[in-house]
């Protein structure tokens, strides 16, 4: 666990293991709605507690939040460069994409991921960011590198 402090806005909080998993997931997916975050990562939090947690991450410069007009004003969250440097750097050599340029498209990919992983036929799902940044020289990763070079949205 790590304490994060933002001196400009007088806030500090502890980033726990669940938060680290959330940052990894959010980076992999590029963008998520609060509904998706609650469903996939913070199922044990109330809506209010989740909102407060996300607000602390925003104030602490770990997340950004922007309005998605295509979803009738739903807020969409992404990791910041600061979050990547502080908590995700070990996962890849460089930043690939921190936030989505095609929000609606990427949010639909999150929904497809959820459907696939809840089926009996798919065991793993790798997002575009995972394919590009989180591989090494092992045999399974060499296959993933091919998908990465093709700029695939995902790999099952």
C-alpha positions as CSV (number, residue, x, y, z in Angstrom):
1,X,0.0,0.0,0.0
2,X,1.2,3.5,-0.8
3,X,0.1,6.9,0.4
4,X,-0.5,9.4,-2.4
5,X,-0.3,13.1,-1.6
6,X,-1.4,16.0,-3.7
7,X,0.0,19.2,-2.1
8,X,-1.9,21.6,-4.3
9,X,-5.3,20.3,-3.2
10,X,-4.5,19.1,0.3
11,X,-5.5,15.5,-0.1
12,X,-3.9,12.2,0.7
13,X,-5.1,8.6,0.6
14,X,-3.9,5.1,0.6
15,X,-3.7,3.2,-2.7
16,X,-4.4,-0.5,-1.9
17,X,-4.1,-3.7,-3.9
18,X,-7.6,-3.4,-5.3
19,X,-6.8,0.1,-6.5
20,X,-3.6,-1.1,-8.2
21,X,-5.6,-3.9,-10.0
22,X,-8.1,-1.2,-11.0
23,X,-5.4,1.0,-12.4
24,X,-4.0,-1.9,-14.4
25,X,-7.5,-2.8,-15.7
26,X,-8.3,0.8,-16.5
27,X,-5.1,1.2,-18.4
28,X,-5.7,-2.0,-20.3
29,X,-9.2,-0.9,-21.3
30,X,-8.3,2.8,-21.8
31,X,-11.7,4.1,-20.6
32,X,-14.5,2.9,-18.3
33,X,-17.8,4.2,-17.1
34,X,-18.6,4.1,-13.3
35,X,-21.1,1.3,-14.0
36,X,-18.3,-0.8,-15.7
37,X,-15.9,0.0,-12.9
38,X,-18.4,-1.1,-10.2
39,X,-19.3,-4.3,-12.1
40,X,-15.8,-5.3,-12.9
41,X,-13.6,-4.0,-10.1
42,X,-15.3,-2.5,-7.1
43,X,-18.3,-4.8,-6.6
44,X,-18.1,-4.5,-2.8
45,X,-18.3,-0.7,-2.8
46,X,-21.6,1.2,-2.6
47,X,-22.2,3.7,-5.4
48,X,-21.5,6.6,-3.0
49,X,-18.2,5.0,-1.7
50,X,-17.1,4.4,-5.3
51,X,-17.9,7.9,-6.4
52,X,-15.9,9.2,-3.4
53,X,-13.0,6.9,-4.3
54,X,-12.9,8.0,-7.9
55,X,-13.1,11.7,-6.9
56,X,-10.1,11.2,-4.7
57,X,-8.2,9.6,-7.6
58,X,-9.1,12.6,-9.8
59,X,-8.1,15.2,-7.1
60,X,-4.9,13.2,-6.6
61,X,-4.1,13.4,-10.3
62,X,-4.4,9.6,-10.9
63,X,-7.5,9.6,-13.0
64,X,-9.2,11.9,-15.5
65,X,-12.9,12.1,-16.1
66,X,-14.7,13.4,-19.1
67,X,-18.2,13.6,-20.4
68,X,-19.3,11.1,-23.2
69,X,-22.0,12.8,-25.1
70,X,-22.7,9.6,-27.1
71,X,-23.8,8.0,-23.8
72,X,-26.1,10.8,-22.8
73,X,-23.7,12.6,-20.5
74,X,-22.1,9.6,-18.8
75,X,-18.7,10.2,-17.3
76,X,-15.8,8.2,-18.6
77,X,-12.6,7.6,-16.6
78,X,-9.0,7.1,-17.7
79,X,-5.6,6.9,-16.0
80,X,-3.3,9.9,-16.1
81,X,0.3,10.1,-17.0
82,X,1.1,10.5,-13.3
83,X,-0.8,7.3,-12.4
84,X,1.1,5.4,-15.1
85,X,4.5,6.7,-13.9
86,X,3.7,6.1,-10.3
87,X,1.9,2.7,-10.4
88,X,2.0,1.1,-13.8
89,X,5.5,1.7,-15.2
90,X,6.7,-1.8,-14.3
91,X,4.1,-3.3,-16.6
92,X,5.5,-1.9,-19.9
93,X,8.4,0.1,-21.2
94,X,6.3,3.0,-22.4
95,X,2.9,4.6,-22.3
96,X,0.8,3.3,-25.2
97,X,-2.6,5.0,-24.9
98,X,-3.8,6.5,-21.6
99,X,-7.2,7.5,-22.8
100,X,-9.5,6.6,-25.6
101,X,-9.8,8.6,-28.8
102,X,-12.9,6.6,-29.7
103,X,-14.7,6.4,-26.4
104,X,-17.8,4.6,-27.5
105,X,-15.8,2.0,-29.5
106,X,-13.6,1.2,-26.5
107,X,-16.5,1.1,-24.1
108,X,-18.2,-1.5,-26.3
109,X,-15.0,-3.5,-26.3
110,X,-15.2,-3.5,-22.5
111,X,-18.8,-4.9,-22.8
112,X,-17.6,-7.6,-25.3
113,X,-14.8,-8.5,-22.9
114,X,-17.3,-9.0,-20.2
115,X,-19.5,-11.2,-22.4
116,X,-16.6,-13.3,-23.6
117,X,-15.1,-13.9,-20.2
118,X,-18.4,-14.9,-18.8
119,X,-18.8,-17.6,-21.4
120,X,-17.5,-21.1,-21.1
121,X,-15.5,-20.8,-24.3
122,X,-13.0,-17.9,-23.5
123,X,-10.4,-18.2,-20.8
124,X,-8.4,-15.0,-21.4
125,X,-8.9,-11.7,-23.1
126,X,-6.0,-9.3,-24.0
127,X,-6.8,-5.7,-24.8
128,X,-5.0,-3.6,-27.3
129,X,-2.9,-1.8,-24.6
130,X,-2.0,-5.2,-23.1
131,X,-1.0,-6.6,-26.5
132,X,1.2,-3.7,-27.2
133,X,2.9,-3.0,-23.9
134,X,2.9,-6.1,-21.7
135,X,4.7,-8.8,-23.5
136,X,8.1,-10.5,-23.2
137,X,10.0,-13.2,-25.0
138,X,8.0,-16.2,-23.8
139,X,6.3,-18.5,-26.4
140,X,2.7,-17.4,-25.7
141,X,3.8,-13.8,-25.8
142,X,5.4,-14.2,-29.3
143,X,1.9,-15.0,-30.6
144,X,0.5,-12.0,-28.8
145,X,3.2,-9.9,-30.4
146,X,1.8,-10.8,-33.9
147,X,-1.6,-9.4,-32.8
148,X,0.1,-6.4,-31.4
149,X,1.8,-5.7,-34.8
150,X,-1.6,-6.0,-36.5
151,X,-2.9,-3.3,-34.1
152,X,-5.8,-5.6,-33.1
153,X,-8.4,-4.3,-30.7
154,X,-8.1,-7.5,-28.6
155,X,-7.1,-11.1,-28.6
156,X,-9.1,-14.0,-27.1
